[in-house]
Amino acid sequence: MTPTPQIRIPATYIRGGTSKGVFFRLDDLPESCRVPGAARNRLFQRVIGSPDPYAAQIDGMGGATSSTSKCVILSRSTRPDHDVDYLYGQVAIDKDFVDWSGNCGNLSTAAGAFAIHAGYVHPARIPHNGVCTVRIWQANIGKTILAHVPISNGQVQETGDFELDGVTFPAAEIVLEFLDPSDDGDDGGAMFPTGRLVDELDVPGVGSFKATLINAGIPTVFVNAADIGYTGTELREAINADPAALARFEAIRVAGALRMGLIKTPDEAATRQHTPKIAFVAPPRDYVTSSGRTVGAADVDLLVRALSMGKLHHAMMGTAAVAIGTAAAIPGTLVNLAAGGGERNAVRFGHPSGVLRVGAEARQVAGQWKVTKAVMSRSARILMEGWVRVPADSF
């Protein structure tokens, strides 16, 4: 057997929010991987260490969770009034696919910071000290994100005192604005694809549940925790160690995807695990986070738990936070009702790692709900930069 040499590709490993991913400049990728297709998918799978039947990603950069099995491509934007195009791939851990159907809100933070590091923002727009607004085109979903990145001595400021539940160490705060985050394109239609704020969702073999089906940030299926036998205070172990529970959640997710028009047959859901998300909500109550800290009922407006790639997330996906904030701003959704009902432009929700606040501006236009923007704070930090190596026959 003739050994296959390894090639090396410039890459940067970055934490963004409560996620981590391998970031690439488009021009640094092998030529066959600069366009969508099988070669790009295989490269990213090999970089991350998937598909791995052991679900450990030992032979790759992934961390064996949905939060750490991600790759990102950035390039100089050709769109007017944008600095950078940001494309995100969610790499399945033990299955053979890469899901390109949605955005990662957490890594949107890192995309803004990396755009400056990579030279995609004109130097004249970067202050010596202050804040640089990076204009991001999110290519997966065709939306604009503004990342307000702090600058110190002409460089991206990464350290600071901003604390984000789910991230161990403080860092510099980056404010994200998701502009017009509701999905009004062809994939799923309007913000509420069924035209209703609450649906009765029939799930074969499981039951019938009230559900809010929303396209905002990322397509999401919200159900009441009590309706499926939970309190909203659950941590990862309570869900992820229960195969029957995971199967029920997947059945609810598939039913929601069908009702939203995201898939035509249940079989399609197997290769579209990134979207829609499935989340359950409950009114405020005291609970203990995964770090052992007590969150009081008075500290939050509601409780939310969400699943990503078939497992309960350790904190909250950034795009799902946008969906939560948007739904909370619209009177009558399950999220809004769990938060006490009425009109609001911000919400504090409890997740397994702590509390997150997200704001949203929603209004009715010609009888249809529209959200103009959603706002939240995250942080980002480069963990490693240089080259990632893969066998030359990987793609």
Secondary structure, 3 states (H helix, E strand, C coil): CCCCCEEEEEEEEEEECCEEEEEEEHHHCCHHHCCCCHHHHHHHHHHHCCCCCCCCCCCCCCCCCHHHCEEEEEEECCCCCCCEEEEEEEECCCCCCEECCCCCHHHHHHHHHHHHHCCCCCHHHCCCCEEEEEEEEECCCCEEEEEEEEEECCEECCCCCECCCCCCCCECCEEEEEECCECCCCCCCCCCCCCCCCEEEEECCCEEEEEEEEEECCEEEEEECHHHCCCCCCCHHHHHCCHHHHHHHHHHHHHHHHHHCCCCCHHHHHHCCCCCEEEEEECCCCEECCCCCEECHHHCCEEEEEEECCEECCCCCHHHHHHHHHHHCCCCCHHHHHCCCCCCCEEEEEECCEEEEEEEEEEEECCEEEEEEEEEEECEEEEEEEEEEEECCCC
